[in-house]
C-alpha cells in the first residue's frame, strides 16, 4: 500500500480531486445557470434559520460531554459547569442584547478558575 504522504502525485488522486471540484462547482452554480427564478419553499426557509445554531451545537456538544473519545463519567469536569453558567446567563437574559458575548465571558469566568485553579 503506497504512503499517502510520500509526496508523489498519483493520477487516481488527481482525477478524484478534479471530479469532486467539478461536482461542487456545478452544484453551487445551478442557481445561476437556471433561466427561471427559483425560490425555496417556506418550510425550507424556516428550517434554514436554525442551520447555524445546529452546526454550532454539532461542534460544541461532543467537546463538552466527551474527553479523549469517551463520555465523561465524573461531575468533576470544568466544562460542564462552564456550559451551565453560559446557558444560565443566556436564559436569564432571554437572548436579548449582547447575549452571545456575555455567555462566552460568563462561561469562561467559571471554566478557567475550575480548570486552572483546581485542575479539573
MIZARO-560022 format. One record per atom (N, C-alpha, C): residue number from 1; residue in three letters; atom name; x, y, z. Coordinates in nm, 4 decimals. Atoms other than C-alpha are relative to their C-alpha. Example, Ala and Ser with C-alpha at 12.3 -4.5 7.8 and 13.67 -1.06 7.14 Angstrom:
// MIZARO-560022
{1, Ala, N, {0.0890, -0.1190, 0.0000}}
{1, Ala, CA, {1.2300, -0.4500, 0.7800}}
{1, Ala, C, {0.0900, 0.1200, 0.0000}}
{2, Ser, N, {-0.0820, -0.1190, -0.0060}}
{2, Ser, CA, {1.3670, -0.1060, 0.7140}}
{2, Ser, C, {-0.0770, 0.1090, 0.0730}}
//
This chain:
// MIZARO-560022
{1, Unk, N, {0.0854, -0.1187, 0.0000}}
{1, Unk, CA, {0.0000, 0.0000, 0.0000}}
{1, Unk, C, {0.0894, 0.1242, 0.0000}}
{2, Unk, N, {-0.0863, -0.1181, 0.0067}}
{2, Unk, CA, {0.1594, 0.3314, -0.1051}}
{2, Unk, C, {-0.0335, 0.0994, 0.1109}}
{3, Unk, N, {0.0166, -0.1009, -0.1044}}
{3, Unk, CA, {0.2125, 0.6010, 0.1511}}
{3, Unk, C, {-0.0703, 0.1228, -0.0580}}
{4, Unk, N, {0.0756, -0.1143, 0.0517}}
{4, Unk, CA, {-0.0417, 0.8840, 0.1065}}
{4, Unk, C, {0.0789, 0.1291, 0.0088}}
{5, Unk, N, {-0.0728, -0.1244, -0.0227}}
{5, Unk, CA, {0.2017, 1.1474, 0.2310}}
{5, Unk, C, {0.1440, -0.0085, -0.0497}}
{6, Unk, N, {-0.1363, 0.0180, 0.0497}}
{6, Unk, CA, {0.5058, 1.0375, 0.0309}}
{6, Unk, C, {0.0429, 0.1130, -0.0920}}
{7, Unk, N, {-0.0341, -0.1118, 0.0857}}
{7, Unk, CA, {0.4902, 1.3424, -0.1957}}
{7, Unk, C, {-0.0160, -0.0304, -0.1475}}
{8, Unk, N, {0.0176, 0.0324, 0.1404}}
{8, Unk, CA, {0.4338, 1.1557, -0.5205}}
{8, Unk, C, {-0.1433, 0.0280, -0.0436}}
{9, Unk, N, {0.1310, -0.0335, 0.0535}}
{9, Unk, CA, {0.1423, 1.2597, -0.7429}}
{9, Unk, C, {-0.0581, -0.1244, -0.0656}}
{10, Unk, N, {0.0667, 0.1182, 0.0522}}
{10, Unk, CA, {-0.0983, 0.9783, -0.8147}}
{10, Unk, C, {-0.1123, 0.0469, -0.0928}}
{11, Unk, N, {0.1008, -0.0400, 0.0980}}
{11, Unk, CA, {-0.3215, 1.0069, -1.1235}}
{11, Unk, C, {-0.1419, -0.0230, 0.0526}}
{12, Unk, N, {0.1335, 0.0289, -0.0545}}
{12, Unk, CA, {-0.6185, 0.8466, -0.9451}}
{12, Unk, C, {-0.0419, 0.1078, 0.0984}}
{13, Unk, N, {0.0322, -0.1053, -0.0961}}
{13, Unk, CA, {-0.5993, 1.1043, -0.6662}}
{13, Unk, C, {-0.0317, 0.1307, -0.0716}}
{14, Unk, N, {0.0229, -0.1245, 0.0725}}
{14, Unk, CA, {-0.5778, 1.3929, -0.9128}}
{14, Unk, C, {-0.1351, -0.0011, -0.0731}}
{15, Unk, N, {0.1289, 0.0110, 0.0691}}
{15, Unk, CA, {-0.8774, 1.2689, -1.1147}}
{15, Unk, C, {-0.1142, 0.0083, 0.1013}}
{16, Unk, N, {0.1032, -0.0055, -0.1044}}
{16, Unk, CA, {-1.0779, 1.2187, -0.7945}}
{16, Unk, C, {-0.0197, 0.1422, 0.0497}}
{17, Unk, N, {0.0098, -0.1389, -0.0469}}
{17, Unk, CA, {-0.9985, 1.5714, -0.6728}}
{17, Unk, C, {-0.0657, 0.0879, -0.1056}}
{18, Unk, N, {0.0602, -0.0785, 0.1081}}
{18, Unk, CA, {-1.0872, 1.7199, -1.0131}}
{18, Unk, C, {-0.1493, -0.0295, -0.0134}}
{19, Unk, N, {0.1419, 0.0360, 0.0099}}
{19, Unk, CA, {-1.4166, 1.5281, -1.0254}}
{19, Unk, C, {-0.0789, 0.0591, 0.1166}}
{20, Unk, N, {0.0693, -0.0584, -0.1154}}
{20, Unk, CA, {-1.5094, 1.6398, -0.6740}}
{20, Unk, C, {-0.0141, 0.1510, -0.0159}}
{21, Unk, N, {0.0081, -0.1444, 0.0227}}
{21, Unk, CA, {-1.4298, 2.0016, -0.7672}}
{21, Unk, C, {-0.1080, 0.0322, -0.1031}}
{22, Unk, N, {0.1035, -0.0226, 0.1023}}
{22, Unk, CA, {-1.6495, 1.9772, -1.0791}}
{22, Unk, C, {-0.1401, -0.0173, 0.0571}}
{23, Unk, N, {0.1311, 0.0226, -0.0610}}
{23, Unk, CA, {-1.9418, 1.8345, -0.8827}}
{23, Unk, C, {-0.0353, 0.1146, 0.0936}}
{24, Unk, N, {0.0258, -0.1095, -0.0939}}
{24, Unk, CA, {-1.9056, 2.1047, -0.6176}}
{24, Unk, C, {-0.0340, 0.1293, -0.0745}}
{25, Unk, N, {0.0261, -0.1224, 0.0769}}
{25, Unk, CA, {-1.8895, 2.3894, -0.8725}}
{25, Unk, C, {-0.1352, -0.0086, -0.0697}}
{26, Unk, N, {0.1285, 0.0168, 0.0693}}
{26, Unk, CA, {-2.1844, 2.2505, -1.0700}}
{26, Unk, C, {-0.1167, 0.0148, 0.0974}}
{27, Unk, N, {0.1082, -0.0087, -0.0981}}
{27, Unk, CA, {-2.3981, 2.2127, -0.7562}}
{27, Unk, C, {-0.0213, 0.1431, 0.0472}}
{28, Unk, N, {0.0125, -0.1385, -0.0462}}
{28, Unk, CA, {-2.3241, 2.5705, -0.6497}}
{28, Unk, C, {-0.0459, 0.0945, -0.1100}}
{29, Unk, N, {0.0342, -0.0879, 0.1115}}
{29, Unk, CA, {-2.3768, 2.7190, -0.9967}}
{29, Unk, C, {-0.1364, -0.0284, -0.0607}}
{30, Unk, N, {0.1309, 0.0308, 0.0575}}
{30, Unk, CA, {-2.7124, 2.5552, -1.0719}}
{30, Unk, C, {-0.0967, 0.1162, 0.0132}}
{31, Unk, N, {0.0905, -0.1123, -0.0198}}
{31, Unk, CA, {-2.8901, 2.8596, -0.9324}}
{31, Unk, C, {0.0273, 0.1113, -0.1003}}
{32, Unk, N, {-0.0351, -0.1043, 0.0968}}
{32, Unk, CA, {-2.7015, 3.0908, -1.1707}}
{32, Unk, C, {-0.0257, -0.0442, -0.1432}}
{33, Unk, N, {0.0193, 0.0535, 0.1348}}
{33, Unk, CA, {-2.7320, 2.8633, -1.4752}}
{33, Unk, C, {-0.1478, -0.0030, -0.0367}}
{34, Unk, N, {0.1437, 0.0115, 0.0237}}
{34, Unk, CA, {-3.1099, 2.8300, -1.4379}}
{34, Unk, C, {-0.0550, 0.1264, -0.0656}}
{35, Unk, N, {0.0569, -0.1153, 0.0704}}
{35, Unk, CA, {-3.3100, 3.0541, -1.6732}}
{35, Unk, C, {-0.1215, 0.0577, 0.0731}}
{36, Unk, N, {0.1164, -0.0504, -0.0736}}
{36, Unk, CA, {-3.6123, 3.0809, -1.4432}}
{36, Unk, C, {0.0392, 0.0277, 0.1453}}
{37, Unk, N, {-0.0270, -0.0319, -0.1403}}
{37, Unk, CA, {-3.6234, 3.2311, -1.0964}}
{37, Unk, C, {-0.0436, -0.1162, 0.0879}}
{38, Unk, N, {0.0234, 0.1158, -0.0852}}
{38, Unk, CA, {-3.6081, 2.9699, -0.8247}}
{38, Unk, C, {0.0004, 0.0451, 0.1449}}
{39, Unk, N, {0.0063, -0.0365, -0.1410}}
{39, Unk, CA, {-3.7185, 3.0132, -0.4633}}
{39, Unk, C, {-0.0193, -0.1266, 0.0833}}
{40, Unk, N, {0.0173, 0.1113, -0.0935}}
{40, Unk, CA, {-3.7082, 2.7840, -0.1657}}
{40, Unk, C, {-0.1429, -0.0015, 0.0525}}
{41, Unk, N, {0.1320, 0.0053, -0.0644}}
{41, Unk, CA, {-4.0369, 2.6591, -0.0217}}
{41, Unk, C, {0.0079, 0.0591, 0.1405}}
{42, Unk, N, {0.0039, -0.0628, -0.1324}}
{42, Unk, CA, {-4.1480, 2.8207, 0.3041}}
{42, Unk, C, {0.0566, -0.0901, 0.1085}}
{43, Unk, N, {-0.0487, 0.0907, -0.1033}}
{43, Unk, CA, {-4.0721, 2.5090, 0.5104}}
{43, Unk, C, {0.1523, -0.0090, -0.0034}}
{44, Unk, N, {-0.1459, 0.0051, 0.0094}}
{44, Unk, CA, {-3.7132, 2.5047, 0.3790}}
{44, Unk, C, {0.0620, 0.1298, 0.0514}}
{45, Unk, N, {-0.0506, -0.1275, -0.0514}}
{45, Unk, CA, {-3.6636, 2.8753, 0.4534}}
{45, Unk, C, {-0.0072, 0.0051, 0.1521}}
{46, Unk, N, {0.0099, 0.0040, -0.1464}}
{46, Unk, CA, {-3.7903, 2.8234, 0.8087}}
{46, Unk, C, {0.1066, -0.0915, 0.0588}}
{47, Unk, N, {-0.1007, 0.0937, -0.0491}}
{47, Unk, CA, {-3.5575, 2.5259, 0.8504}}
{47, Unk, C, {0.1408, 0.0557, -0.0064}}
{48, Unk, N, {-0.1338, -0.0576, 0.0137}}
{48, Unk, CA, {-3.2544, 2.7193, 0.7281}}
{48, Unk, C, {0.0315, 0.1038, 0.1076}}
{49, Unk, N, {-0.0250, -0.0944, -0.1096}}
{49, Unk, CA, {-3.2982, 2.9706, 1.0099}}
{49, Unk, C, {0.0735, -0.0682, 0.1147}}
{50, Unk, N, {-0.0603, 0.0725, -0.1124}}
{50, Unk, CA, {-3.1838, 2.7004, 1.2534}}
{50, Unk, C, {0.1313, -0.0680, -0.0369}}
{51, Unk, N, {-0.1225, 0.0681, 0.0437}}
{51, Unk, CA, {-2.8870, 2.5734, 1.0485}}
{51, Unk, C, {0.1256, 0.0483, 0.0730}}
{52, Unk, N, {-0.1218, -0.0412, -0.0713}}
{52, Unk, CA, {-2.6179, 2.7936, 1.2111}}
{52, Unk, C, {0.0044, -0.0510, 0.1442}}
{53, Unk, N, {0.0019, 0.0473, -0.1383}}
{53, Unk, CA, {-2.7275, 2.7002, 1.5629}}
{53, Unk, C, {0.0206, -0.1513, 0.0066}}
{54, Unk, N, {-0.0190, 0.1453, 0.0037}}
{54, Unk, CA, {-2.7445, 2.3318, 1.4701}}
{54, Unk, C, {0.1462, -0.0348, -0.0267}}
{55, Unk, N, {-0.1408, 0.0260, 0.0289}}
{55, Unk, CA, {-2.3916, 2.3467, 1.3281}}
{55, Unk, C, {0.0868, 0.0280, 0.1222}}
{56, Unk, N, {-0.0765, -0.0315, -0.1209}}
{56, Unk, CA, {-2.2577, 2.5143, 1.6418}}
{56, Unk, C, {-0.0191, -0.1088, 0.1051}}
{57, Unk, N, {0.0263, 0.1069, -0.0974}}
{57, Unk, CA, {-2.4262, 2.2540, 1.8620}}
{57, Unk, C, {0.0701, -0.1295, -0.0383}}
{58, Unk, N, {-0.0659, 0.1230, 0.0452}}
{58, Unk, CA, {-2.2857, 1.9719, 1.6491}}
{58, Unk, C, {0.1498, 0.0031, 0.0256}}
{59, Unk, N, {-0.1432, -0.0114, -0.0258}}
{59, Unk, CA, {-1.9343, 2.1047, 1.7023}}
{59, Unk, C, {0.0287, 0.0050, 0.1499}}
{60, Unk, N, {-0.0295, -0.0231, -0.1415}}
{60, Unk, CA, {-1.9575, 2.2056, 2.0694}}
{60, Unk, C, {-0.0432, -0.1156, 0.0888}}
{61, Unk, N, {0.0525, 0.1049, -0.0901}}
{61, Unk, CA, {-2.1663, 1.9240, 2.2212}}
{61, Unk, C, {0.0976, -0.1157, 0.0229}}
{62, Unk, N, {-0.0956, 0.1081, -0.0284}}
{62, Unk, CA, {-1.9089, 1.6455, 2.1699}}
{62, Unk, C, {0.1177, 0.0460, 0.0847}}
{63, Unk, N, {-0.1113, -0.0505, -0.0808}}
{63, Unk, CA, {-1.6379, 1.8681, 2.3198}}
{63, Unk, C, {-0.0381, 0.0134, 0.1468}}
{64, Unk, N, {0.0437, -0.0188, -0.1381}}
{64, Unk, CA, {-1.8473, 1.9215, 2.6315}}
{64, Unk, C, {-0.0201, -0.1334, 0.0702}}
{65, Unk, N, {0.0370, 0.1253, -0.0676}}
{65, Unk, CA, {-1.9626, 1.5659, 2.7033}}
{65, Unk, C, {0.0991, -0.1138, -0.0201}}
{66, Unk, N, {-0.0974, 0.1062, 0.0248}}
{66, Unk, CA, {-1.6598, 1.3701, 2.5785}}
{66, Unk, C, {0.1404, 0.0482, 0.0325}}
{67, Unk, N, {-0.1404, -0.0274, -0.0244}}
{67, Unk, CA, {-1.2967, 1.3517, 2.6772}}
{67, Unk, C, {0.0807, -0.1144, -0.0589}}
{68, Unk, N, {-0.0841, 0.0982, 0.0676}}
{68, Unk, CA, {-1.0446, 1.1691, 2.4552}}
{68, Unk, C, {-0.0831, -0.1144, -0.0595}}
{69, Unk, N, {0.0825, 0.0971, 0.0690}}
{69, Unk, CA, {-1.3248, 0.9912, 2.2702}}
{69, Unk, C, {-0.0939, -0.0806, 0.0874}}
{70, Unk, N, {0.0882, 0.0727, -0.0910}}
{70, Unk, CA, {-1.5112, 0.8649, 2.5769}}
{70, Unk, C, {-0.0884, 0.0987, 0.0760}}
{71, Unk, N, {0.0906, -0.0864, -0.0760}}
{71, Unk, CA, {-1.8109, 1.0045, 2.7632}}
{71, Unk, C, {0.0587, 0.0312, 0.1373}}
{72, Unk, N, {-0.0469, -0.0411, -0.1316}}
{72, Unk, CA, {-1.7364, 1.1946, 3.0820}}
{72, Unk, C, {-0.0760, -0.0791, 0.1061}}
{73, Unk, N, {0.0626, 0.0801, -0.1050}}
{73, Unk, CA, {-1.8026, 0.9773, 3.3892}}
{73, Unk, C, {-0.0029, 0.0715, 0.1338}}
{74, Unk, N, {-0.0093, -0.0705, -0.1270}}
{74, Unk, CA, {-1.7426, 1.2393, 3.6558}}
{74, Unk, C, {-0.0603, 0.1391, -0.0131}}
{75, Unk, N, {0.0497, -0.1378, -0.0019}}
{75, Unk, CA, {-1.9087, 1.5651, 3.7507}}
{75, Unk, C, {0.1113, 0.0984, 0.0318}}
{76, Unk, N, {-0.1142, -0.0848, -0.0323}}
{76, Unk, CA, {-1.5632, 1.6985, 3.8355}}
{76, Unk, C, {0.0713, 0.0396, -0.1300}}
{77, Unk, N, {-0.0514, -0.0476, 0.1276}}
{77, Unk, CA, {-1.5161, 1.8485, 3.4896}}
{77, Unk, C, {-0.0434, 0.1454, -0.0163}}
{78, Unk, N, {0.0268, -0.1435, 0.0045}}
{78, Unk, CA, {-1.4897, 2.2249, 3.4499}}
{78, Unk, C, {-0.0870, 0.0387, -0.1196}}
{79, Unk, N, {0.0791, -0.0345, 0.1181}}
{79, Unk, CA, {-1.6506, 2.2203, 3.1045}}
{79, Unk, C, {-0.1493, -0.0039, 0.0286}}
{80, Unk, N, {0.1437, 0.0105, -0.0323}}
{80, Unk, CA, {-1.9863, 2.1103, 3.2452}}
{80, Unk, C, {-0.0502, 0.1235, 0.0729}}
{81, Unk, N, {0.0419, -0.1170, -0.0766}}
{81, Unk, CA, {-2.0003, 2.3987, 3.4904}}
{81, Unk, C, {0.0112, 0.1290, -0.0818}}
{82, Unk, N, {-0.0107, -0.1150, 0.0890}}
{82, Unk, CA, {-1.8812, 2.6497, 3.2300}}
{82, Unk, C, {-0.1186, 0.0092, -0.0941}}
{83, Unk, N, {0.1166, 0.0025, 0.0895}}
{83, Unk, CA, {-2.1573, 2.5432, 2.9916}}
{83, Unk, C, {-0.1270, 0.0325, 0.0774}}
{84, Unk, N, {0.1189, -0.0295, -0.0816}}
{84, Unk, CA, {-2.4154, 2.5527, 3.2713}}
{84, Unk, C, {-0.0088, 0.1492, 0.0301}}
{85, Unk, N, {0.0000, -0.1436, -0.0274}}
{85, Unk, CA, {-2.3105, 2.9087, 3.3606}}
{85, Unk, C, {-0.0354, 0.0801, -0.1253}}
{86, Unk, N, {0.0302, -0.0708, 0.1254}}
{86, Unk, CA, {-2.3222, 3.0204, 2.9955}}
{86, Unk, C, {-0.1478, -0.0142, -0.0355}}
{87, Unk, N, {0.1418, 0.0204, 0.0297}}
{87, Unk, CA, {-2.6669, 2.8660, 2.9478}}
{87, Unk, C, {-0.0884, 0.0793, 0.0961}}
{88, Unk, N, {0.0775, -0.0774, -0.0976}}
{88, Unk, CA, {-2.7949, 3.0261, 3.2684}}
{88, Unk, C, {0.0000, 0.1480, -0.0380}}
{89, Unk, N, {-0.0081, -0.1398, 0.0411}}
{89, Unk, CA, {-2.6710, 3.3664, 3.1501}}
{89, Unk, C, {-0.0898, 0.0251, -0.1215}}
{90, Unk, N, {0.0795, -0.0166, 0.1214}}
{90, Unk, CA, {-2.8343, 3.3169, 2.8100}}
{90, Unk, C, {-0.1489, 0.0006, 0.0320}}
{91, Unk, N, {0.1432, 0.0084, -0.0287}}
{91, Unk, CA, {-3.1713, 3.2157, 2.9548}}
{91, Unk, C, {-0.0475, 0.1098, 0.0940}}
{92, Unk, N, {0.0375, -0.1122, -0.0860}}
{92, Unk, CA, {-3.1708, 3.4846, 3.2238}}
{92, Unk, C, {-0.0176, 0.1266, -0.0831}}
{93, Unk, N, {0.0104, -0.1179, 0.0863}}
{93, Unk, CA, {-3.1089, 3.7498, 2.9572}}
{93, Unk, C, {-0.1035, -0.0174, -0.1102}}
{94, Unk, N, {0.1018, 0.0325, 0.1003}}
{94, Unk, CA, {-3.3698, 3.5802, 2.7311}}
{94, Unk, C, {0.0465, 0.0292, -0.1430}}
{95, Unk, N, {-0.0529, -0.0169, 0.1349}}
{95, Unk, CA, {-3.1421, 3.6125, 2.4283}}
{95, Unk, C, {-0.0017, 0.1422, -0.0516}}
{96, Unk, N, {0.0106, -0.1392, 0.0416}}
{96, Unk, CA, {-3.1589, 3.9948, 2.4231}}
{96, Unk, C, {0.1343, 0.0701, 0.0197}}
{97, Unk, N, {-0.1231, -0.0780, -0.0111}}
{97, Unk, CA, {-2.8622, 4.2247, 2.3597}}
{97, Unk, C, {0.1221, -0.0807, -0.0402}}
{98, Unk, N, {-0.1264, 0.0671, 0.0293}}
{98, Unk, CA, {-2.5011, 4.1071, 2.3511}}
{98, Unk, C, {0.0098, -0.1300, 0.0790}}
{99, Unk, N, {0.0116, 0.1186, -0.0835}}
{99, Unk, CA, {-2.6045, 3.7755, 2.4995}}
{99, Unk, C, {0.1033, -0.1066, -0.0366}}
{100, Unk, N, {-0.0978, 0.1026, 0.0382}}
{100, Unk, CA, {-2.3630, 3.5562, 2.2994}}
{100, Unk, C, {0.1355, 0.0323, 0.0608}}
{101, Unk, N, {-0.1266, -0.0399, -0.0609}}
{101, Unk, CA, {-2.0579, 3.7522, 2.4089}}
{101, Unk, C, {-0.0064, -0.0142, 0.1519}}
{102, Unk, N, {0.0154, 0.0137, -0.1450}}
{102, Unk, CA, {-2.1906, 3.7644, 2.7652}}
{102, Unk, C, {0.0022, -0.1448, 0.0455}}
{103, Unk, N, {-0.0002, 0.1418, -0.0343}}
{103, Unk, CA, {-2.2496, 3.3887, 2.7669}}
{103, Unk, C, {0.1408, -0.0576, -0.0086}}
{104, Unk, N, {-0.1382, 0.0473, 0.0120}}
{104, Unk, CA, {-1.8939, 3.3252, 2.6459}}
{104, Unk, C, {0.0829, 0.0488, 0.1176}}
{105, Unk, N, {-0.0768, -0.0552, -0.1120}}
{105, Unk, CA, {-1.7459, 3.5562, 2.9095}}
{105, Unk, C, {-0.0403, -0.0664, 0.1313}}
{106, Unk, N, {0.0489, 0.0627, -0.1228}}
{106, Unk, CA, {-1.9640, 3.4097, 3.1845}}
{106, Unk, C, {0.0465, -0.1453, 0.0092}}
{107, Unk, N, {-0.0444, 0.1387, -0.0002}}
{107, Unk, CA, {-1.8826, 3.0521, 3.0859}}
{107, Unk, C, {0.1483, -0.0128, 0.0252}}
{108, Unk, N, {-0.1446, 0.0045, -0.0214}}
{108, Unk, CA, {-1.5097, 3.1225, 3.0707}}
{108, Unk, C, {0.0381, 0.0450, 0.1402}}
{109, Unk, N, {-0.0267, -0.0443, -0.1372}}
{109, Unk, CA, {-1.5241, 3.3042, 3.4062}}
{109, Unk, C, {-0.0203, -0.1136, 0.0994}}
{110, Unk, N, {0.0196, 0.1174, -0.0856}}
{110, Unk, CA, {-1.6489, 2.9789, 3.5589}}
{110, Unk, C, {0.0997, -0.1098, -0.0357}}
{111, Unk, N, {-0.0860, 0.1099, 0.0462}}
{111, Unk, CA, {-1.4401, 2.7400, 3.3482}}
{111, Unk, C, {0.1462, 0.0177, 0.0413}}
{112, Unk, N, {-0.1426, -0.0184, -0.0234}}
{112, Unk, CA, {-1.0949, 2.8944, 3.3891}}
{112, Unk, C, {0.0436, -0.0203, 0.1449}}
{113, Unk, N, {-0.0441, 0.0271, -0.1368}}
{113, Unk, CA, {-1.0762, 2.9031, 3.7704}}
{113, Unk, C, {-0.0101, -0.1485, 0.0377}}
{114, Unk, N, {0.0124, 0.1423, -0.0312}}
{114, Unk, CA, {-1.2013, 2.5465, 3.7893}}
{114, Unk, C, {0.1084, -0.0820, -0.0705}}
{115, Unk, N, {-0.0970, 0.0773, 0.0772}}
{115, Unk, CA, {-0.9678, 2.4211, 3.5174}}
{115, Unk, C, {0.1441, 0.0297, 0.0415}}
{116, Unk, N, {-0.1372, -0.0360, -0.0346}}
{116, Unk, CA, {-0.6537, 2.6151, 3.6051}}
{116, Unk, C, {0.0237, -0.0061, 0.1509}}
{117, Unk, N, {-0.0188, -0.0056, -0.1455}}
{117, Unk, CA, {-0.7070, 2.6685, 3.9771}}
{117, Unk, C, {-0.0126, -0.1361, 0.0684}}
{118, Unk, N, {0.0230, 0.1298, -0.0657}}
{118, Unk, CA, {-0.8476, 2.3284, 4.0795}}
{118, Unk, C, {0.0520, -0.1184, -0.0805}}
{119, Unk, N, {-0.0537, 0.1070, 0.0819}}
{119, Unk, CA, {-0.7044, 2.1265, 3.7916}}
{119, Unk, C, {-0.1036, -0.0975, -0.0523}}
{120, Unk, N, {0.1062, 0.0873, 0.0510}}
{120, Unk, CA, {-1.0382, 1.9851, 3.6801}}
{120, Unk, C, {0.0140, -0.0168, -0.1472}}
//
